[in-house]
Amino acid sequence: MALRFVGIDPNTDHDHCPTVWADEEAGELVLQGWTAGPELRAACESNTPANGPIPDSEEVIRIPARMVPMIRKACDAVERSAVQ
């Protein structure tokens, strides 16, 4: 696994921070965020009727909008690795 650190939420205490990595080898984004909690999880499940309930092996996380540039950078890295 070749994780490339892309960025960390600049508005957090650097102990419990949303973070973005790009796994260029696997062509995937890796995100750390705040656990959504049962209310948001239920809202996501009810808003995705074709998929049904979210499996226990998956999680809904929150990432602040201020991190969009980091997520774009990670997306670019993953896309570039897929082209090579």
HTML snippet that shows the backbone in 3Dmol.js (N, CA, C, O; Angstrom):
<script src="https://3Dmol.org/build/3Dmol-min.js"></script>
<div id="view" style="width:600px;height:400px;position:relative"></div>
<script>
const pdb = `
ATOM      1  N   MET A   1       0.844  -1.169   0.000  1.00  0.00           N
ATOM      2  CA  MET A   1       0.000   0.000   0.000  1.00  0.00           C
ATOM      3  C   MET A   1       0.896   1.241   0.000  1.00  0.00           C
ATOM      4  O   MET A   1       1.770   1.385   0.855  1.00  0.00           O
ATOM      5  N   ALA A   2       0.675   2.113  -0.946  1.00  0.00           N
ATOM      6  CA  ALA A   2       1.491   3.320  -1.076  1.00  0.00           C
ATOM      7  C   ALA A   2       0.644   4.552  -0.763  1.00  0.00           C
ATOM      8  O   ALA A   2       0.188   5.244  -1.673  1.00  0.00           O
ATOM      9  N   LEU A   3       0.436   4.823   0.520  1.00  0.00           N
ATOM     10  CA  LEU A   3      -0.361   5.987   0.902  1.00  0.00           C
ATOM     11  C   LEU A   3       0.466   7.259   0.753  1.00  0.00           C
ATOM     12  O   LEU A   3       1.634   7.325   1.138  1.00  0.00           O
ATOM     13  N   ARG A   4      -0.184   8.259   0.180  1.00  0.00           N
ATOM     14  CA  ARG A   4       0.443   9.576   0.082  1.00  0.00           C
ATOM     15  C   ARG A   4      -0.399  10.543   0.886  1.00  0.00           C
ATOM     16  O   ARG A   4      -1.565  10.768   0.562  1.00  0.00           O
ATOM     17  N   PHE A   5       0.172  11.117   1.928  1.00  0.00           N
ATOM     18  CA  PHE A   5      -0.525  12.107   2.736  1.00  0.00           C
ATOM     19  C   PHE A   5      -0.839  13.308   1.870  1.00  0.00           C
ATOM     20  O   PHE A   5       0.040  13.829   1.184  1.00  0.00           O
ATOM     21  N   VAL A   6      -2.105  13.760   1.896  1.00  0.00           N
ATOM     22  CA  VAL A   6      -2.508  14.907   1.101  1.00  0.00           C
ATOM     23  C   VAL A   6      -2.774  16.118   1.995  1.00  0.00           C
ATOM     24  O   VAL A   6      -2.339  17.226   1.683  1.00  0.00           O
ATOM     25  N   GLY A   7      -3.478  15.913   3.095  1.00  0.00           N
ATOM     26  CA  GLY A   7      -3.747  17.066   3.950  1.00  0.00           C
ATOM     27  C   GLY A   7      -4.552  16.716   5.177  1.00  0.00           C
ATOM     28  O   GLY A   7      -5.195  15.668   5.253  1.00  0.00           O
ATOM     29  N   ILE A   8      -4.499  17.624   6.140  1.00  0.00           N
ATOM     30  CA  ILE A   8      -5.214  17.484   7.394  1.00  0.00           C
ATOM     31  C   ILE A   8      -6.032  18.761   7.603  1.00  0.00           C
ATOM     32  O   ILE A   8      -5.615  19.839   7.182  1.00  0.00           O
ATOM     33  N   ASP A   9      -7.170  18.646   8.238  1.00  0.00           N
ATOM     34  CA  ASP A   9      -8.032  19.791   8.481  1.00  0.00           C
ATOM     35  C   ASP A   9      -7.254  20.855   9.256  1.00  0.00           C
ATOM     36  O   ASP A   9      -6.827  20.607  10.384  1.00  0.00           O
ATOM     37  N   PRO A  10      -7.066  22.027   8.668  1.00  0.00           N
ATOM     38  CA  PRO A  10      -6.257  23.058   9.326  1.00  0.00           C
ATOM     39  C   PRO A  10      -6.943  23.676  10.544  1.00  0.00           C
ATOM     40  O   PRO A  10      -6.294  24.370  11.327  1.00  0.00           O
ATOM     41  N   ASN A  11      -8.220  23.439  10.712  1.00  0.00           N
ATOM     42  CA  ASN A  11      -8.964  24.056  11.817  1.00  0.00           C
ATOM     43  C   ASN A  11      -9.182  23.114  12.990  1.00  0.00           C
ATOM     44  O   ASN A  11     -10.098  23.330  13.783  1.00  0.00           O
ATOM     45  N   THR A  12      -8.374  22.086  13.121  1.00  0.00           N
ATOM     46  CA  THR A  12      -8.546  21.164  14.231  1.00  0.00           C
ATOM     47  C   THR A  12      -7.309  21.177  15.117  1.00  0.00           C
ATOM     48  O   THR A  12      -6.332  21.866  14.825  1.00  0.00           O
ATOM     49  N   ASP A  13      -7.360  20.413  16.196  1.00  0.00           N
ATOM     50  CA  ASP A  13      -6.289  20.429  17.199  1.00  0.00           C
ATOM     51  C   ASP A  13      -5.126  19.493  16.873  1.00  0.00           C
ATOM     52  O   ASP A  13      -4.209  19.359  17.684  1.00  0.00           O
ATOM     53  N   HIS A  14      -5.141  18.858  15.735  1.00  0.00           N
ATOM     54  CA  HIS A  14      -4.100  17.924  15.279  1.00  0.00           C
ATOM     55  C   HIS A  14      -4.006  16.663  16.133  1.00  0.00           C
ATOM     56  O   HIS A  14      -3.039  15.909  16.018  1.00  0.00           O
ATOM     57  N   ASP A  15      -4.999  16.428  16.989  1.00  0.00           N
ATOM     58  CA  ASP A  15      -5.095  15.163  17.714  1.00  0.00           C
ATOM     59  C   ASP A  15      -6.202  14.300  17.121  1.00  0.00           C
ATOM     60  O   ASP A  15      -6.051  13.086  16.986  1.00  0.00           O
ATOM     61  N   HIS A  16      -7.301  14.927  16.772  1.00  0.00           N
ATOM     62  CA  HIS A  16      -8.469  14.215  16.248  1.00  0.00           C
ATOM     63  C   HIS A  16      -8.925  14.961  15.000  1.00  0.00           C
ATOM     64  O   HIS A  16      -9.895  15.718  15.032  1.00  0.00           O
ATOM     65  N   CYS A  17      -8.224  14.738  13.920  1.00  0.00           N
ATOM     66  CA  CYS A  17      -8.412  15.572  12.742  1.00  0.00           C
ATOM     67  C   CYS A  17      -8.854  14.783  11.519  1.00  0.00           C
ATOM     68  O   CYS A  17      -8.308  13.716  11.237  1.00  0.00           O
ATOM     69  N   PRO A  18      -9.843  15.302  10.787  1.00  0.00           N
ATOM     70  CA  PRO A  18     -10.101  14.734   9.471  1.00  0.00           C
ATOM     71  C   PRO A  18      -8.834  14.843   8.614  1.00  0.00           C
ATOM     72  O   PRO A  18      -8.156  15.871   8.610  1.00  0.00           O
ATOM     73  N   THR A  19      -8.536  13.774   7.901  1.00  0.00           N
ATOM     74  CA  THR A  19      -7.299  13.695   7.124  1.00  0.00           C
ATOM     75  C   THR A  19      -7.598  13.021   5.789  1.00  0.00           C
ATOM     76  O   THR A  19      -8.503  12.193   5.688  1.00  0.00           O
ATOM     77  N   VAL A  20      -6.837  13.383   4.777  1.00  0.00           N
ATOM     78  CA  VAL A  20      -7.000  12.820   3.433  1.00  0.00           C
ATOM     79  C   VAL A  20      -5.669  12.237   2.963  1.00  0.00           C
ATOM     80  O   VAL A  20      -4.622  12.876   3.071  1.00  0.00           O
ATOM     81  N   TRP A  21      -5.731  11.023   2.445  1.00  0.00           N
ATOM     82  CA  TRP A  21      -4.588  10.363   1.801  1.00  0.00           C
ATOM     83  C   TRP A  21      -5.031   9.877   0.428  1.00  0.00           C
ATOM     84  O   TRP A  21      -6.224   9.703   0.178  1.00  0.00           O
ATOM     85  N   ALA A  22      -4.073   9.660  -0.453  1.00  0.00           N
ATOM     86  CA  ALA A  22      -4.326   9.020  -1.747  1.00  0.00           C
ATOM     87  C   ALA A  22      -3.526   7.722  -1.767  1.00  0.00           C
ATOM     88  O   ALA A  22      -2.325   7.716  -1.500  1.00  0.00           O
ATOM     89  N   ASP A  23      -4.201   6.639  -2.081  1.00  0.00           N
ATOM     90  CA  ASP A  23      -3.516   5.362  -2.299  1.00  0.00           C
ATOM     91  C   ASP A  23      -3.391   5.234  -3.806  1.00  0.00           C
ATOM     92  O   ASP A  23      -4.278   4.704  -4.476  1.00  0.00           O
ATOM     93  N   GLU A  24      -2.289   5.721  -4.321  1.00  0.00           N
ATOM     94  CA  GLU A  24      -2.099   5.770  -5.771  1.00  0.00           C
ATOM     95  C   GLU A  24      -1.951   4.374  -6.372  1.00  0.00           C
ATOM     96  O   GLU A  24      -2.294   4.162  -7.535  1.00  0.00           O
ATOM     97  N   GLU A  25      -1.452   3.439  -5.603  1.00  0.00           N
ATOM     98  CA  GLU A  25      -1.298   2.066  -6.085  1.00  0.00           C
ATOM     99  C   GLU A  25      -2.660   1.408  -6.289  1.00  0.00           C
ATOM    100  O   GLU A  25      -2.889   0.755  -7.307  1.00  0.00           O
ATOM    101  N   ALA A  26      -3.559   1.578  -5.330  1.00  0.00           N
ATOM    102  CA  ALA A  26      -4.890   0.968  -5.413  1.00  0.00           C
ATOM    103  C   ALA A  26      -5.878   1.856  -6.161  1.00  0.00           C
ATOM    104  O   ALA A  26      -6.957   1.402  -6.543  1.00  0.00           O
ATOM    105  N   GLY A  27      -5.511   3.129  -6.373  1.00  0.00           N
ATOM    106  CA  GLY A  27      -6.425   4.054  -7.035  1.00  0.00           C
ATOM    107  C   GLY A  27      -7.618   4.407  -6.148  1.00  0.00           C
ATOM    108  O   GLY A  27      -8.758   4.452  -6.611  1.00  0.00           O
ATOM    109  N   GLU A  28      -7.340   4.657  -4.858  1.00  0.00           N
ATOM    110  CA  GLU A  28      -8.417   4.929  -3.899  1.00  0.00           C
ATOM    111  C   GLU A  28      -8.077   6.140  -3.038  1.00  0.00           C
ATOM    112  O   GLU A  28      -6.911   6.461  -2.809  1.00  0.00           O
ATOM    113  N   LEU A  29      -9.129   6.798  -2.571  1.00  0.00           N
ATOM    114  CA  LEU A  29      -8.991   7.844  -1.568  1.00  0.00           C
ATOM    115  C   LEU A  29      -9.126   7.187  -0.210  1.00  0.00           C
ATOM    116  O   LEU A  29      -9.912   6.254  -0.046  1.00  0.00           O
ATOM    117  N   VAL A  30      -8.372   7.663   0.759  1.00  0.00           N
ATOM    118  CA  VAL A  30      -8.489   7.187   2.134  1.00  0.00           C
ATOM    119  C   VAL A  30      -8.807   8.415   2.979  1.00  0.00           C
ATOM    120  O   VAL A  30      -8.043   9.379   3.005  1.00  0.00           O
ATOM    121  N   LEU A  31      -9.938   8.367   3.666  1.00  0.00           N
ATOM    122  CA  LEU A  31     -10.407   9.519   4.426  1.00  0.00           C
ATOM    123  C   LEU A  31     -10.590   9.171   5.892  1.00  0.00           C
ATOM    124  O   LEU A  31     -11.128   8.115   6.227  1.00  0.00           O
ATOM    125  N   GLN A  32     -10.148  10.048   6.747  1.00  0.00           N
ATOM    126  CA  GLN A  32     -10.438   9.955   8.174  1.00  0.00           C
ATOM    127  C   GLN A  32     -11.337  11.135   8.484  1.00  0.00           C
ATOM    128  O   GLN A  32     -11.033  12.270   8.117  1.00  0.00           O
ATOM    129  N   GLY A  33     -12.434  10.872   9.154  1.00  0.00           N
ATOM    130  CA  GLY A  33     -13.345  11.954   9.488  1.00  0.00           C
ATOM    131  C   GLY A  33     -14.083  11.653  10.770  1.00  0.00           C
ATOM    132  O   GLY A  33     -13.847  10.635  11.422  1.00  0.00           O
ATOM    133  N   TRP A  34     -14.972  12.546  11.117  1.00  0.00           N
ATOM    134  CA  TRP A  34     -15.775  12.362  12.317  1.00  0.00           C
ATOM    135  C   TRP A  34     -16.868  11.346  12.033  1.00  0.00           C
ATOM    136  O   TRP A  34     -17.510  11.405  10.984  1.00  0.00           O
ATOM    137  N   THR A  35     -17.089  10.416  12.950  1.00  0.00           N
ATOM    138  CA  THR A  35     -18.160   9.438  12.791  1.00  0.00           C
ATOM    139  C   THR A  35     -19.483  10.187  12.691  1.00  0.00           C
ATOM    140  O   THR A  35     -19.742  11.120  13.452  1.00  0.00           O
ATOM    141  N   ALA A  36     -20.302   9.774  11.759  1.00  0.00           N
ATOM    142  CA  ALA A  36     -21.541  10.486  11.480  1.00  0.00           C
ATOM    143  C   ALA A  36     -22.557  10.397  12.609  1.00  0.00           C
ATOM    144  O   ALA A  36     -23.294  11.354  12.845  1.00  0.00           O
ATOM    145  N   GLY A  37     -22.612   9.287  13.300  1.00  0.00           N
ATOM    146  CA  GLY A  37     -23.615   9.113  14.336  1.00  0.00           C
ATOM    147  C   GLY A  37     -24.876   8.489  13.773  1.00  0.00           C
ATOM    148  O   GLY A  37     -25.082   8.483  12.559  1.00  0.00           O
ATOM    149  N   PRO A  38     -25.721   7.962  14.648  1.00  0.00           N
ATOM    150  CA  PRO A  38     -26.877   7.192  14.198  1.00  0.00           C
ATOM    151  C   PRO A  38     -27.901   7.997  13.400  1.00  0.00           C
ATOM    152  O   PRO A  38     -28.518   7.462  12.479  1.00  0.00           O
ATOM    153  N   GLU A  39     -28.091   9.264  13.736  1.00  0.00           N
ATOM    154  CA  GLU A  39     -29.097  10.060  13.020  1.00  0.00           C
ATOM    155  C   GLU A  39     -28.696  10.298  11.562  1.00  0.00           C
ATOM    156  O   GLU A  39     -29.510  10.117  10.657  1.00  0.00           O
ATOM    157  N   LEU A  40     -27.459  10.696  11.337  1.00  0.00           N
ATOM    158  CA  LEU A  40     -26.993  10.923   9.965  1.00  0.00           C
ATOM    159  C   LEU A  40     -26.901   9.611   9.206  1.00  0.00           C
ATOM    160  O   LEU A  40     -27.255   9.547   8.028  1.00  0.00           O
ATOM    161  N   ARG A  41     -26.431   8.569   9.868  1.00  0.00           N
ATOM    162  CA  ARG A  41     -26.355   7.249   9.219  1.00  0.00           C
ATOM    163  C   ARG A  41     -27.734   6.815   8.732  1.00  0.00           C
ATOM    164  O   ARG A  41     -27.871   6.339   7.605  1.00  0.00           O
ATOM    165  N   ALA A  42     -28.759   6.976   9.578  1.00  0.00           N
ATOM    166  CA  ALA A  42     -30.128   6.616   9.196  1.00  0.00           C
ATOM    167  C   ALA A  42     -30.617   7.480   8.040  1.00  0.00           C
ATOM    168  O   ALA A  42     -31.296   6.988   7.138  1.00  0.00           O
ATOM    169  N   ALA A  43     -30.273   8.770   8.065  1.00  0.00           N
ATOM    170  CA  ALA A  43     -30.677   9.658   6.974  1.00  0.00           C
ATOM    171  C   ALA A  43     -30.030   9.234   5.665  1.00  0.00           C
ATOM    172  O   ALA A  43     -30.671   9.277   4.615  1.00  0.00           O
ATOM    173  N   CYS A  44     -28.752   8.821   5.716  1.00  0.00           N
ATOM    174  CA  CYS A  44     -28.068   8.349   4.504  1.00  0.00           C
ATOM    175  C   CYS A  44     -28.719   7.074   3.981  1.00  0.00           C
ATOM    176  O   CYS A  44     -28.916   6.923   2.775  1.00  0.00           O
ATOM    177  N   GLU A  45     -29.050   6.169   4.879  1.00  0.00           N
ATOM    178  CA  GLU A  45     -29.688   4.913   4.463  1.00  0.00           C
ATOM    179  C   GLU A  45     -31.052   5.170   3.823  1.00  0.00           C
ATOM    180  O   GLU A  45     -31.400   4.544   2.823  1.00  0.00           O
ATOM    181  N   SER A  46     -31.813   6.085   4.398  1.00  0.00           N
ATOM    182  CA  SER A  46     -33.153   6.341   3.850  1.00  0.00           C
ATOM    183  C   SER A  46     -33.092   7.155   2.562  1.00  0.00           C
ATOM    184  O   SER A  46     -34.068   7.212   1.815  1.00  0.00           O
ATOM    185  N   ASN A  47     -31.957   7.780   2.304  1.00  0.00           N
ATOM    186  CA  ASN A  47     -31.799   8.605   1.114  1.00  0.00           C
ATOM    187  C   ASN A  47     -31.119   7.844  -0.023  1.00  0.00           C
ATOM    188  O   ASN A  47     -30.805   8.432  -1.058  1.00  0.00           O
ATOM    189  N   THR A  48     -30.890   6.547   0.158  1.00  0.00           N
ATOM    190  CA  THR A  48     -30.264   5.705  -0.856  1.00  0.00           C
ATOM    191  C   THR A  48     -31.073   4.415  -0.980  1.00  0.00           C
ATOM    192  O   THR A  48     -30.590   3.350  -0.596  1.00  0.00           O
ATOM    193  N   PRO A  49     -32.284   4.492  -1.505  1.00  0.00           N
ATOM    194  CA  PRO A  49     -33.175   3.334  -1.490  1.00  0.00           C
ATOM    195  C   PRO A  49     -32.655   2.120  -2.253  1.00  0.00           C
ATOM    196  O   PRO A  49     -32.978   0.990  -1.888  1.00  0.00           O
ATOM    197  N   ALA A  50     -31.874   2.319  -3.280  1.00  0.00           N
ATOM    198  CA  ALA A  50     -31.409   1.170  -4.066  1.00  0.00           C
ATOM    199  C   ALA A  50     -30.374   0.338  -3.311  1.00  0.00           C
ATOM    200  O   ALA A  50     -30.220  -0.852  -3.586  1.00  0.00           O
ATOM    201  N   ASN A  51     -29.671   0.946  -2.370  1.00  0.00           N
ATOM    202  CA  ASN A  51     -28.586   0.247  -1.673  1.00  0.00           C
ATOM    203  C   ASN A  51     -29.024  -0.431  -0.393  1.00  0.00           C
ATOM    204  O   ASN A  51     -28.374  -1.385   0.035  1.00  0.00           O
ATOM    205  N   GLY A  52     -30.089   0.014   0.233  1.00  0.00           N
ATOM    206  CA  GLY A  52     -30.511  -0.571   1.498  1.00  0.00           C
ATOM    207  C   GLY A  52     -29.631  -0.103   2.637  1.00  0.00           C
ATOM    208  O   GLY A  52     -28.978   0.935   2.532  1.00  0.00           O
ATOM    209  N   PRO A  53     -29.604  -0.861   3.731  1.00  0.00           N
ATOM    210  CA  PRO A  53     -28.844  -0.432   4.890  1.00  0.00           C
ATOM    211  C   PRO A  53     -27.330  -0.454   4.638  1.00  0.00           C
ATOM    212  O   PRO A  53     -26.828  -1.224   3.819  1.00  0.00           O
ATOM    213  N   ILE A  54     -26.635   0.401   5.358  1.00  0.00           N
ATOM    214  CA  ILE A  54     -25.174   0.455   5.257  1.00  0.00           C
ATOM    215  C   ILE A  54     -24.611  -0.735   6.018  1.00  0.00           C
ATOM    216  O   ILE A  54     -24.936  -0.915   7.191  1.00  0.00           O
ATOM    217  N   PRO A  55     -23.779  -1.552   5.387  1.00  0.00           N
ATOM    218  CA  PRO A  55     -23.243  -2.736   6.062  1.00  0.00           C
ATOM    219  C   PRO A  55     -22.330  -2.352   7.228  1.00  0.00           C
ATOM    220  O   PRO A  55     -21.776  -1.254   7.261  1.00  0.00           O
ATOM    221  N   ASP A  56     -22.186  -3.259   8.165  1.00  0.00           N
ATOM    222  CA  ASP A  56     -21.329  -3.021   9.325  1.00  0.00           C
ATOM    223  C   ASP A  56     -19.874  -2.793   8.936  1.00  0.00           C
ATOM    224  O   ASP A  56     -19.116  -2.195   9.700  1.00  0.00           O
ATOM    225  N   SER A  57     -19.479  -3.257   7.769  1.00  0.00           N
ATOM    226  CA  SER A  57     -18.097  -3.086   7.317  1.00  0.00           C
ATOM    227  C   SER A  57     -17.839  -1.714   6.691  1.00  0.00           C
ATOM    228  O   SER A  57     -16.718  -1.429   6.271  1.00  0.00           O
ATOM    229  N   GLU A  58     -18.869  -0.862   6.626  1.00  0.00           N
ATOM    230  CA  GLU A  58     -18.735   0.471   6.050  1.00  0.00           C
ATOM    231  C   GLU A  58     -19.184   1.506   7.073  1.00  0.00           C
ATOM    232  O   GLU A  58     -19.894   1.183   8.026  1.00  0.00           O
ATOM    233  N   GLU A  59     -18.763   2.756   6.870  1.00  0.00           N
ATOM    234  CA  GLU A  59     -19.112   3.812   7.809  1.00  0.00           C
ATOM    235  C   GLU A  59     -19.373   5.099   7.056  1.00  0.00           C
ATOM    236  O   GLU A  59     -18.779   5.339   6.005  1.00  0.00           O
ATOM    237  N   VAL A  60     -20.246   5.917   7.579  1.00  0.00           N
ATOM    238  CA  VAL A  60     -20.489   7.256   7.082  1.00  0.00           C
ATOM    239  C   VAL A  60     -19.632   8.184   7.930  1.00  0.00           C
ATOM    240  O   VAL A  60     -19.665   8.110   9.158  1.00  0.00           O
ATOM    241  N   ILE A  61     -18.863   9.059   7.281  1.00  0.00           N
ATOM    242  CA  ILE A  61     -18.046  10.017   8.017  1.00  0.00           C
ATOM    243  C   ILE A  61     -18.365  11.419   7.533  1.00  0.00           C
ATOM    244  O   ILE A  61     -18.896  11.611   6.439  1.00  0.00           O
ATOM    245  N   ARG A  62     -18.035  12.387   8.360  1.00  0.00           N
ATOM    246  CA  ARG A  62     -18.191  13.799   7.986  1.00  0.00           C
ATOM    247  C   ARG A  62     -16.813  14.391   7.724  1.00  0.00           C
ATOM    248  O   ARG A  62     -15.865  14.158   8.475  1.00  0.00           O
ATOM    249  N   ILE A  63     -16.720  15.164   6.642  1.00  0.00           N
ATOM    250  CA  ILE A  63     -15.497  15.884   6.290  1.00  0.00           C
ATOM    251  C   ILE A  63     -15.918  17.343   6.079  1.00  0.00           C
ATOM    252  O   ILE A  63     -16.866  17.593   5.334  1.00  0.00           O
ATOM    253  N   PRO A  64     -15.246  18.310   6.708  1.00  0.00           N
ATOM    254  CA  PRO A  64     -15.648  19.703   6.519  1.00  0.00           C
ATOM    255  C   PRO A  64     -15.384  20.189   5.100  1.00  0.00           C
ATOM    256  O   PRO A  64     -14.428  19.766   4.451  1.00  0.00           O
ATOM    257  N   ALA A  65     -16.237  21.075   4.636  1.00  0.00           N
ATOM    258  CA  ALA A  65     -16.120  21.613   3.276  1.00  0.00           C
ATOM    259  C   ALA A  65     -14.784  22.302   3.048  1.00  0.00           C
ATOM    260  O   ALA A  65     -14.305  22.356   1.915  1.00  0.00           O
ATOM    261  N   ARG A  66     -14.178  22.826   4.100  1.00  0.00           N
ATOM    262  CA  ARG A  66     -12.883  23.502   3.933  1.00  0.00           C
ATOM    263  C   ARG A  66     -11.791  22.548   3.451  1.00  0.00           C
ATOM    264  O   ARG A  66     -10.713  22.988   3.052  1.00  0.00           O
ATOM    265  N   MET A  67     -12.068  21.240   3.485  1.00  0.00           N
ATOM    266  CA  MET A  67     -11.085  20.259   3.039  1.00  0.00           C
ATOM    267  C   MET A  67     -11.275  19.854   1.575  1.00  0.00           C
ATOM    268  O   MET A  67     -10.552  18.991   1.077  1.00  0.00           O
ATOM    269  N   VAL A  68     -12.225  20.459   0.890  1.00  0.00           N
ATOM    270  CA  VAL A  68     -12.475  20.123  -0.517  1.00  0.00           C
ATOM    271  C   VAL A  68     -11.210  20.248  -1.372  1.00  0.00           C
ATOM    272  O   VAL A  68     -10.973  19.376  -2.208  1.00  0.00           O
ATOM    273  N   PRO A  69     -10.383  21.293  -1.204  1.00  0.00           N
ATOM    274  CA  PRO A  69      -9.157  21.356  -2.020  1.00  0.00           C
ATOM    275  C   PRO A  69      -8.241  20.145  -1.805  1.00  0.00           C
ATOM    276  O   PRO A  69      -7.616  19.669  -2.752  1.00  0.00           O
ATOM    277  N   MET A  70      -8.158  19.650  -0.580  1.00  0.00           N
ATOM    278  CA  MET A  70      -7.328  18.475  -0.303  1.00  0.00           C
ATOM    279  C   MET A  70      -7.916  17.232  -0.963  1.00  0.00           C
ATOM    280  O   MET A  70      -7.181  16.395  -1.486  1.00  0.00           O
ATOM    281  N   ILE A  71      -9.234  17.115  -0.938  1.00  0.00           N
ATOM    282  CA  ILE A  71      -9.894  15.966  -1.553  1.00  0.00           C
ATOM    283  C   ILE A  71      -9.695  16.016  -3.069  1.00  0.00           C
ATOM    284  O   ILE A  71      -9.473  14.983  -3.700  1.00  0.00           O
ATOM    285  N   ARG A  72      -9.774  17.215  -3.653  1.00  0.00           N
ATOM    286  CA  ARG A  72      -9.504  17.356  -5.093  1.00  0.00           C
ATOM    287  C   ARG A  72      -8.074  16.936  -5.426  1.00  0.00           C
ATOM    288  O   ARG A  72      -7.833  16.258  -6.424  1.00  0.00           O
ATOM    289  N   LYS A  73      -7.138  17.344  -4.585  1.00  0.00           N
ATOM    290  CA  LYS A  73      -5.736  16.994  -4.805  1.00  0.00           C
ATOM    291  C   LYS A  73      -5.558  15.476  -4.745  1.00  0.00           C
ATOM    292  O   LYS A  73      -4.829  14.899  -5.551  1.00  0.00           O
ATOM    293  N   ALA A  74      -6.224  14.838  -3.790  1.00  0.00           N
ATOM    294  CA  ALA A  74      -6.153  13.379  -3.682  1.00  0.00           C
ATOM    295  C   ALA A  74      -6.798  12.717  -4.900  1.00  0.00           C
ATOM    296  O   ALA A  74      -6.281  11.728  -5.422  1.00  0.00           O
ATOM    297  N   CYS A  75      -7.921  13.262  -5.347  1.00  0.00           N
ATOM    298  CA  CYS A  75      -8.587  12.718  -6.547  1.00  0.00           C
ATOM    299  C   CYS A  75      -7.665  12.816  -7.752  1.00  0.00           C
ATOM    300  O   CYS A  75      -7.565  11.874  -8.538  1.00  0.00           O
ATOM    301  N   ASP A  76      -6.991  13.951  -7.901  1.00  0.00           N
ATOM    302  CA  ASP A  76      -6.046  14.117  -9.019  1.00  0.00           C
ATOM    303  C   ASP A  76      -4.938  13.083  -8.951  1.00  0.00           C
ATOM    304  O   ASP A  76      -4.572  12.498  -9.971  1.00  0.00           O
ATOM    305  N   ALA A  77      -4.397  12.849  -7.757  1.00  0.00           N
ATOM    306  CA  ALA A  77      -3.317  11.873  -7.599  1.00  0.00           C
ATOM    307  C   ALA A  77      -3.782  10.481  -7.981  1.00  0.00           C
ATOM    308  O   ALA A  77      -3.060   9.744  -8.653  1.00  0.00           O
ATOM    309  N   VAL A  78      -4.985  10.118  -7.555  1.00  0.00           N
ATOM    310  CA  VAL A  78      -5.519   8.797  -7.853  1.00  0.00           C
ATOM    311  C   VAL A  78      -5.815   8.665  -9.350  1.00  0.00           C
ATOM    312  O   VAL A  78      -5.550   7.621  -9.947  1.00  0.00           O
ATOM    313  N   GLU A  79      -6.358   9.713  -9.949  1.00  0.00           N
ATOM    314  CA  GLU A  79      -6.625   9.673 -11.394  1.00  0.00           C
ATOM    315  C   GLU A  79      -5.330   9.539 -12.191  1.00  0.00           C
ATOM    316  O   GLU A  79      -5.274   8.780 -13.158  1.00  0.00           O
ATOM    317  N   ARG A  80      -4.300  10.265 -11.794  1.00  0.00           N
ATOM    318  CA  ARG A  80      -3.008  10.174 -12.499  1.00  0.00           C
ATOM    319  C   ARG A  80      -2.444   8.762 -12.404  1.00  0.00           C
ATOM    320  O   ARG A  80      -1.877   8.251 -13.370  1.00  0.00           O
ATOM    321  N   SER A  81      -2.599   8.133 -11.248  1.00  0.00           N
ATOM    322  CA  SER A  81      -2.059   6.783 -11.098  1.00  0.00           C
ATOM    323  C   SER A  81      -2.827   5.770 -11.948  1.00  0.00           C
ATOM    324  O   SER A  81      -2.265   4.760 -12.371  1.00  0.00           O
ATOM    325  N   ALA A  82      -4.103   6.038 -12.194  1.00  0.00           N
ATOM    326  CA  ALA A  82      -4.918   5.124 -13.004  1.00  0.00           C
ATOM    327  C   ALA A  82      -4.542   5.227 -14.478  1.00  0.00           C
ATOM    328  O   ALA A  82      -4.712   4.266 -15.230  1.00  0.00           O
ATOM    329  N   VAL A  83      -4.041   6.368 -14.890  1.00  0.00           N
ATOM    330  CA  VAL A  83      -3.690   6.603 -16.292  1.00  0.00           C
ATOM    331  C   VAL A  83      -2.374   5.929 -16.635  1.00  0.00           C
ATOM    332  O   VAL A  83      -2.178   5.501 -17.772  1.00  0.00           O
ATOM    333  N   GLN A  84      -1.486   5.830 -15.686  1.00  0.00           N
ATOM    334  CA  GLN A  84      -0.128   5.315 -15.950  1.00  0.00           C
ATOM    335  C   GLN A  84      -0.127   3.849 -16.234  1.00  0.00           C
ATOM    336  O   GLN A  84       0.930   3.267 -16.475  1.00  0.00           O
TER     337      GLN A  84
END
`;
const viewer = $3Dmol.createViewer("view");
viewer.addModel(pdb, "pdb");
viewer.setStyle({}, {cartoon: {color: "spectrum"}});
viewer.zoomTo();
viewer.render();
</script>
